[in-house]
Amino acid sequence: MTTSVNSTLEVPKNCRAPNHPILRLAFKILCIVAVSQKSLDHWKDTKNKEWKEHVSMMVNRFQNSNVTAGLVLATTTLFLSSQPPIEHLMAYNSSVSYIFAMISFGAALLSVISGAAVLVIYETSTTHKDMETLKHMSRHQVIALLLWLAYPSICLSVATCFLFVSIFIACFWSDNNVVNIITILGCVAFLSNGVLTLYVLSVVGRQPVDDKNDLPHTSH
């Protein structure tokens, strides 16, 4: 009975992806960052067991994100408040490196603050309120909700990237060739991971295409 009811439910029009290819892609990316889904199809029924499992997963994700943001915040605080022990190997007190570290500190702090707020409000709302109201939200309210849920992750990504750039600059300007080589290898590994992430994201979940050559031939 539950399966038949769920199959008849449809995602509200305001929660569907736009028809424009670019906007559709942007909406898909926003959904992935905000709710760890490629769409809002799971919003069509917020009273079933799957929705509760999704809420539990999102709460765990926000908690892990807050821990990671706290580690980035502690690291940038160390860089901003201390002198490098061996300056000719890693001069992170240079102006350019210090500026990137400051940006990373601000983004990490925003991630911690917004992540804590999202965690408290999201967990409270999904526990004590009827989430069926999601279906009656307007398009701009849906986008605002997704941006709000994605804000901690976006800030954490910015903080992590700028911290990496700050360390990269500090190490790349080192007078030691070994440090320079290690820095270049670290940058290559960082970029390779980004390429692999985009590739896996584009491949996983894609519907398989039937190979016509493998189809059995029928006699006429």
Rosetta blueprint (number, residue, H / E / L):
1 M L
2 T H
3 T H
4 S H
5 V H
6 N H
7 S H
8 T H
9 L L
10 E L
11 V L
12 P L
13 K H
14 N H
15 C H
16 R L
17 A L
18 P L
19 N L
20 H L
21 P H
22 I H
23 L H
24 R H
25 L H
26 A H
27 F H
28 K H
29 I H
30 L H
31 C H
32 I H
33 V H
34 A H
35 V H
36 S L
37 Q L
38 K L
39 S L
40 L L
41 D H
42 H H
43 W H
44 K H
45 D L
46 T L
47 K L
48 N L
49 K H
50 E H
51 W H
52 K H
53 E H
54 H H
55 V H
56 S H
57 M H
58 M H
59 V H
60 N H
61 R H
62 F H
63 Q H
64 N H
65 S H
66 N H
67 V H
68 T H
69 A H
70 G H
71 L H
72 V H
73 L H
74 A H
75 T H
76 T H
77 T H
78 L H
79 F H
80 L H
81 S H
82 S L
83 Q L
84 P L
85 P L
86 I L
87 E L
88 H L
89 L L
90 M L
91 A L
92 Y L
93 N L
94 S L
95 S H
96 V H
97 S H
98 Y H
99 I H
100 F H
101 A H
102 M H
103 I H
104 S H
105 F H
106 G H
107 A H
108 A H
109 L H
110 L H
111 S H
112 V H
113 I H
114 S H
115 G H
116 A H
117 A H
118 V H
119 L H
120 V H
121 I H
122 Y H
123 E H
124 T H
125 S H
126 T H
127 T H
128 H H
129 K L
130 D L
131 M H
132 E H
133 T H
134 L H
135 K H
136 H H
137 M L
138 S L
139 R H
140 H H
141 Q H
142 V H
143 I H
144 A H
145 L H
146 L H
147 L H
148 W H
149 L H
150 A H
151 Y H
152 P H
153 S H
154 I H
155 C H
156 L H
157 S H
158 V H
159 A H
160 T H
161 C H
162 F H
163 L H
164 F H
165 V H
166 S H
167 I H
168 F H
169 I H
170 A H
171 C H
172 F H
173 W L
174 S L
175 D L
176 N L
177 N H
178 V H
179 V H
180 N H
181 I H
182 I H
183 T H
184 I H
185 L H
186 G H
187 C H
188 V H
189 A H
190 F H
191 L H
192 S H
193 N H
194 G H
195 V H
196 L H
197 T H
198 L H
199 Y H
200 V H
201 L H
202 S H
203 V H
204 V L
205 G L
206 R L
207 Q L
208 P L
209 V L
210 D L
211 D L
212 K H
213 N H
214 D H
215 L L
216 P L
217 H L
218 T L
219 S L
220 H L
